[in-house]
Amino acid sequence: MIVRKLYASAAAGVLAALLLPAVAMAQQVDIGAPAPPPTTPAAPTANDTKTPATDAPAAPTAAKAAAKRYVPNHMLHQRDTSPGSQIGDTQSAAPPGLFGDWRNSRTWLGERGVDVSARYASETAYNPTGGKHQAITETGQFDIGAKVDMGKLVGLEGGTLQATLTWRRGDNLSDVAGLNTLQQVQEVYGRGQTVRVTELWYEQKIGDSVELKLGRTNPGSDFAVFSCHFQNLTFCGAQPGNLVGDYWQNWPVGQWGTRLHVDVRPGVYVQAGVYEVNPLNLKNNFFVARWHGATGVLIPFEAGWTHGGDGGHVGSYKVGGWYTTANGSDVYLDINRRPIVVTGLAPLEHSGRYGGYVSVQQQITGKSKDGKSLDGLGVFANFTQTDRATAVTDNQAVVGVFYKGLATWLPGDVLGVAFGRTNVNGRAADADRLVPGTPVRDAEYAAEIYYSVTPLPWLELQPNVQWIHHPGGVRSADEVVVLGLKGAITL
């Protein structure tokens, strides 16, 4: 009977995702913004990434029903303590938008456990210096989806169903202007400008400390989780996907996967997952799911500690790693273990690939509530190391700060500053030295500063300035300066 209910509700959830304007993206949880208690029928706050999908005029009982959402326990541990932009982060849940309650349809669905919304995020960039020539480009992502509370819908307590479609469009300045950067200056671009089924997964809480998730998802949703408030990809999302994106496929790519999360004790957790590695998932055409073409599996694992709550400074500390059974080509040696650039033969194949990461976020000053930083200064640092046999970019290090509340009269103001280094594998640099006239690559350095404001509850504007030193890791390359504008509209 439960299985029949599960299949029926899954079909309803997918239908809602495909036919209703919606997005309830569970790529990550941002605890940097205040959220009303689940039973409080309050109007949306200016920086609430978990605001109920109803507008203020709704009846109190309807608002309460819409506000009651099941939040998987593991999401409380995937804390991102950066002050949350409410809609500028293209991988987090959006608040109610421009068209409010959609003639009471959002309230009606919310009462039945279906959380829906829709959003368009845009990133514009212009390079006054650097690159082959000056250009200006705009790229964006439209998201539509539904998140279903199975307890409300069919009485299956602790269950959540998520379905999300994404459509990416536009042009990338790194390509158009010939910036030759290792990391994109518009993070929302990439992985094919196409419509995708990014998420179609089910998660079930088992007891008080265990959650199991399975379906179409991606490892960056649950492992090495980090926000995408910055526009430069160096500072966006799960770092492993920035370095070894051929097999660790972040948002918006979906692949078959499962994740088991266990709370060891309050604030401490361990988790592991298994995800399909399938190059066909990167094809630029629409599909719901692929049933063939897999080359192996990705097995990530992570342990973490989170702390803070009402009145305390929130923090998140994570350490993890991964191993994939998918083969990888050597960056330097051929099948005879001689330099590829000299012989021109096929590369040596390795039967496994691996890496590890550390992520730290800590609120330093200000107040917090319900595990979210409300204002003040926060710092973060991320580091990822991949294997040197197969990864051209083998490590990335990032540090930065967020400060929320510089101008209390500006709604949702957040200042972000970050510095990062993306390293080119020394073995790949050795190959460069063997080809006369080829620049020897080293490391690319990037910095970004942005200031985000929310003039309207459904609109966010975030101007930014980026600086890229040694683009492509080439020391002789001219420095690149990018003027950007990141914005988003919730519908």
Steps between C-alpha positions, in 0.01 A plus 500: 500500500783740591679414176182575301465832679863576434467441126179702482650792686817484295296530183311793646822672597657456157183624332501808722862565414442473126174689474510765771741796519709386794836461652598355833864433443673287763851536372608634838375669813598860572469583869617855460153652498221524758204269472169521687402212726312228307164591651528878470284648220740789448559684177823409315813659637743670267768231526315178567593209275251279684198733499158333463371503143206725578448874482411719798125539437439125528282385787697415816401135499603461138828674562571273795430194293718623216778588740522154656768327301696189570870590506718187485724481804816474290425842349545652843855364493582625149524849643609783277560789736541760228237775528245371253391693201139402465491443125845575365628155591403285202513183707280579799129521566333823393240705691150598377530723199372761261163335440436416864264212569410427136128549571517288818651201319820507707302510825275216380800288405689595818215374716542164325876490543610622155740796513529678166667811351692616194805718442730649238861579598715718274872580486646776283874554455728747319880500479650850480847343502642161411402237248526517122245781477234677706149357508186490709290188546193391694415147601232361725307210642126446535388244757167331548425230754305363794588369843249261654456429872390137491371518856242761402419347165462130580586464870850365437677693776860603446485469122584768244469489122683757286463567127679786322539605139770749399557694178830673441547754223731781388870552429811469713745792511797268556440354153368804314780735609774234500585540868655151512415464870508170684181594685199670339422860587125420478435193714144451379624422149605153401415133468310566176247771436203268509195387700580233758335286763743607768326335795257214537575341834333362811634530855376310805584566863542177698471548872658808653848480354501336156397629157510318167481685169482348151408596145625756246727734694867606510783473756534877546153504655622313807880496506744794522192724496568871456292796383509668158467861613813603310493527119847353436492119496812486719280590797183313403358163592669170591870547421572149366266569208712804408811283462383157380169585340525217249392254770392713802205669332350788696173683444320515255600149386295218648616141532384187676619500858434422862621649830486362854530753784538411868499737798756363742397748769355853499711712268716212374425291191652260250373420152589314183354475154519321166439685171503385141780634279351533152644729227164487320353717778700791356341481155322814388155353452196448721442167671338384821755229583770289335496124543831424327845653445631489858878467532518449876382640831606789724517424873525816718515499880493777758506570873392830646434704811261791526426726793314815596138600523297771667743767616811293422740536211422226248772295335555203272810280471520224240765257380442249227633314200402282208600212277371421153525170315481682164822490298704816456765597246848589623584868449861427400573137408391291201427127496876434488560739792666761282389867463182521295598834343812334356361169377143598415380159621189430707532600867561253778169406663457487879233275650401734784509865601473667841524819702417675826371831632461718810236772545471745790241773558471699820298801612729738694272786605130577499189311601342175392159334527380149420850406388526793257733798515293819498775760469867567562823353366554145382810331356550195281780286357485209255777274373482205260776266378456251214729225377798625298493212251183603317393853600634796302388740776596307810416732792305812589516720810256777588459740795249779549264698717135602504366800686128547535342821626747769396207725413203402716269718293571294187297176493709188463837671469798263498865574424706207374875486440695191390845398379584172332773300328443225244817299441609331177647156563882511487498192276287686246748789524782254427320407179481870408878527528548228241318697228707794370314830517232370736442715813566302815194506722521554873198631694211739450417752773156657531336757725146634516312760698123540481227692674150355497173680569136397484294808407185288461416164659510332159802684355868485584781707344866423560772701322848351521859550389730210417876493454681203342879481525686258269181393314526139390794463736722678245732751665553703184127548438351843559293545812123494459255736668129421478211727596196288578137521600327202654127518548193286535123526480270262683172459314 
